[in-house]
C-alpha cells in the first residue's frame, strides 16, 4: 500500500483502524461481519507469487462467507497534492455494485464533506467475487491536511461511521 507523504504512516495501518471501527458499528447494528484480516498480516501461502496468493486467499474468505456486500477499505494517493476526499470504486460489469457505489458515494460526500463521484475500477477485489463489491478509498495520503486527519483514531472512527451509514442505507433501502 501507499505511505503518507507527511507522516510516513502505512496505508495498511489506517485501513485496519477504519475496518475495525466499521466492524464495531456494523455489529452494534446487528450485522454479521467477516474480516479478511484482523491484524497487519498477509494471507499469502505461495512464496513465489506473494500478491496473487494473498488476493486468492481473501477471495476464498469472501466467497465462503457469501456476503450481501463486500467492502474493501483503502487510502488513496495522487501526484497532485491538492486532490482529496473519499471515493468509491465498483466493477464496471456489475450494475448492482454501481448502484451501491453511487449510494455510498452520496453518503460519504454528505458526511465527510467531499465532492467526488463513484467510478468503475478494474481491481481484482471488485471483479473476483460474485457478490456486490465496493472499494472505498477513505482519503488521500498525498494530501497533507487529509493525511493529518486520517492518522488519528477519531477521524478513522468518523470515516468508519460514514461507511457504516452508507452500508446501512444500501442494505435497508
Secondary structure, DSSP 8 states (H G I E B T S, - for coil): --B-TTT--BHHHHHHHHHHHHHHHHHHTT-----S-SSS------SSSHHHHHHHHHHHHHHHHT-S-EEEEEEE--SSTT--S-EEEE-TT-HHHHHHHHHHHHHHHHHTT-----EE---HHHHSSSS-EEEEEEEETTSHHHHHHHTSHHHHHHHHHHHHHHHHHHHH-
